Amino acid sequence: MGTITALGLILLICMVAVGGSQGLQAWISLIFNFGALFFAMVLMAFHLPPVLVTLVTGIIVLAMTIFLGGKDSTSTMVAFYASVAVLILLVIIIIPVEHWAQIQGFGQEDSEDLEGMSTILGISYLDVAISTAILSTLGAIAEAAIAIAAGLAEILEQHPKITLKNLQGAGFRVGSQIIGTTFNTLFFGFFGGFLALFIWFAGVHYSMGEILNDKILVGEVLMVLFSMMSVIATIPLTTWAMVASERQARKKFVK
């Protein structure tokens, strides 16, 4: 048994022990998401438009993550619609920013590993960089959307007569509570993943200007910033979508 297989089984046991059937569904969604991402890479390798493939794959990943991870149909639908809206908004932002940043391709730190290999893939490196940035936001979008929608659904279950204004305020309060922890998770995940690179920068005596203009570092910083922006956008959009859904449900009830 390999290390990854063993850790995957440990993860499955822990998720089932804590979440029961819901934990099992979440673990299954991880497997499906991995399959979707692998299939997307195959399609890109066959020269299908990377950005279009990524957008379709992103919607599929969001759907599997949200619907297999949630129990209440109303909150999951709201979370899905809001997350798709945030994804489209992020794509509109990511494409021009990646064009402007010009960080596609390999950095000079990769030159030794790539020596003797062809870097002509027949695919636009800019499109690959855009696709990578889009995929990096999916987890943050889904997590924030589910947290807000599930929190508001619980509030509605406990206080069915709450006013829509108070419901909206509750959504923003829930969002303010998760935004700090989410930002810390993204930041420390980035820092931990690139600790060796930071040590290497110090060892070769890079100047601050060289560090801030390094392709690898700037690319990762942009992905973290995109993920943070996605969380910020998800909170109000999910809240407004939940309020609109509840308003529509109350109108139908009155009729």
N, C-alpha and C positions, 0 to 999 in steps of 0.2 A: 504494500500500500504506500503510495507516494505521500509527500507532505501535504500537498494541496488537497488530495482526496481525504486525508485524515482531518485536516482543518475544516473541510466542507461538511464532513459528517458531524464533527463537534458543533459546528454552527447550527446544523439541522437539529441536533438534540437540544441545544440551548434554546433555539427559537420555539420548538414544540413544547418544551418544558415551561417556558414563560408565556407564550401566546396561544398554546393549544392549536386548534385547527387553523386559526388566523396566522399563527407563526409558520405553520406548514405551507399555507398559501403564499405567504411572503417569500419563503425559501424557494418555492416553485417558480415564483415570478422572477427571482434572480437567475434561475436556469434559463427561462424563456428569454429574458433580457440579454443574457450572454449569447444565446443562439441568434437573436435578432441582430445584435451588433456584429457577430461573426459573418452573418449573411450579408450585412451591409458592406463589410470590408470586401467580400467576394464580388459584390456588384460593382464597387468602385474599381477593383482590380480589372474588371471587364470593361472599364472605361465608361460606365454610366455616370451622369453628372453627380459629383460627390455631394454638392450642397442639396440637391433635390433628394438624393438617396438618404442623406442625413435627416432632412426635414420629415420625410415619411417614417423613417426608423424612429426618430424622436417621438413622434405622435404614438407609434405603436408601443414604445417603451413606457411612455407616460400612462397609456391605457392599461397595460399589464400591471404596472406598479401600483396604480391607484385602485383599480377594480379588484385586483387580487389581494390588496392590502386593507381594504375597507369593508365595513359590514353594512352600513346604512346606504341604501341606493340613492337617496336624495343628496346626501353630502358627497358621495363619490362622484356623482354626475356633475355637481357644482365644481368640485375640485378639478375634475378632468377638463371641463370647459374653460375654467380660469387658467389652468396650466397651459393649455393649448394657446390661449390668447397671449400669455406671457412669453411662450416660446416664439410665436410669430413676432412679437415686439422685440425680443432679443435678437432674432435673426436680422431684423431691420437695422439694429444698432451694430451688430457684430460685423456684418459685411463691409460697411465703409471704414470701421475702425481697423480691421485687419488689412484692408487695402492701404490705409494711411501708415500703419505701424511697420509694414514691410518686414515681418519676422518669419516669413515662411521659409521652409528648407531646413538645412542642418547648420548648426553652429560650428565654430572652429574647434570646440571641445570634442566634436564627433569625428574630426578629420582622421585621427589615428585608427579608429574602429572601422571607418569606411574605406580605408586605403586599399586599393586594388579592386574595389567594387564599383559597379556602375550606379550612378545616382539618377540616371535618365529613366524615369518610371513611365513616361507617357501620360502622366496625370499632372495637372496644375498643382504645384505645391501650395499656392495661395488658396485654392479650393480645399485642399486637405487641411490647411491651418484653420479655415473657416469652419469646416466640419468638426474638427477637434474642439474648437471653442464652443460650438453649439452643443455637442455631446457632453461637455464638462458641466453644463448648467442643468442637465435633466434631473439629477438627484436632488439638487437644492430646490428646484421648482416643485417637484413632486412632494418632497418632505414638507415644505411650507404650505402648499395647497391642502394636503391632507390634514395637517395640524390645525389650520384655521377652520376648515369645513367641519371637521369632526368636533372641534371645540364648540362651534356655534350650534351644531346639531344637538350636542349634549345640553347646552343652555336652553334651547327650544324645548327639549324633552322635559327639563326640570321646571321651566317657566314658559309654558305655551302661550301665555297672554302678554309676554314682553312686547313693548313697543318696538317698531322697526328702527327708530332712532337709537334706542338703548341697545338693540341688537347690533347695530353698526358700531356703536362705541365699544361694545364688548369684543367685537372682532378686532378692532384696532388695539385694544388692550392685550388680547391674546397674542397678536402679532408683535407687539413691543416686548413681550416676555420671551418670545422665541428668537427674536432677531439677534440679540446679543450673543446667545449661545451658538447660534448658527454661524455667525461671523467668526467667533473664536474657533469653531470646528474647522472652518475653511482655512483660516490663517495658519493654525498649528499643523493641519494636514499638509499645507504647502511647505511650511518651514521644515517639518520633519522629513518630507520627501526630498528636499534639496539641501539638507544639512551637509552632505558630502561635497556638493558643488560649492557651497559657501566656504567650506574649509579649503577647497582647492583654490578659490579666488584669493583667499588670504595667503596661501602658500606660494602662489606665483606673483604676489604683490600687485594685483590689479588695482588701478586707481578707481575712485568712485565713478568717474565718467565711463570707464570701460565696463564696470559692473552694470551700471544703469543702461548701457547700450548693448549688453550681451543678449543674443537672440533667445537662448534657452530661458534665461531669467525673465526677460520681458514677456515672452510667450506665456509662461506660467503665471506671472503677475496679472496679465490680462485675463486669463481664464478665471483666476480667483475673483477679480473685480467683476467680471461678467456674472459669476455665480452670486456674488453679493447683490448686484443690481437685480438679478432675477428674484431673489428673496424679497427685496424691497418692493418690487412691482407685484409680486404674488399676493402680498398681504392685503392691499386695498382692493385688488381685482377679485380675489376670492370672497372678501367680505361683501363687496357690492353685489356679486353674483348670488351669494347666499341670501342677502336681503331681498333682492329681486325675486328669487325663487319663493321665499316666504310670502312676499307681497302677492304674488300670483296665486299661491295656494290659498291665502285668506280670501282673495276675491272669489275664487271658485267655491269656497266654503259658504260665503255669504249668499251667492247665487243659488 
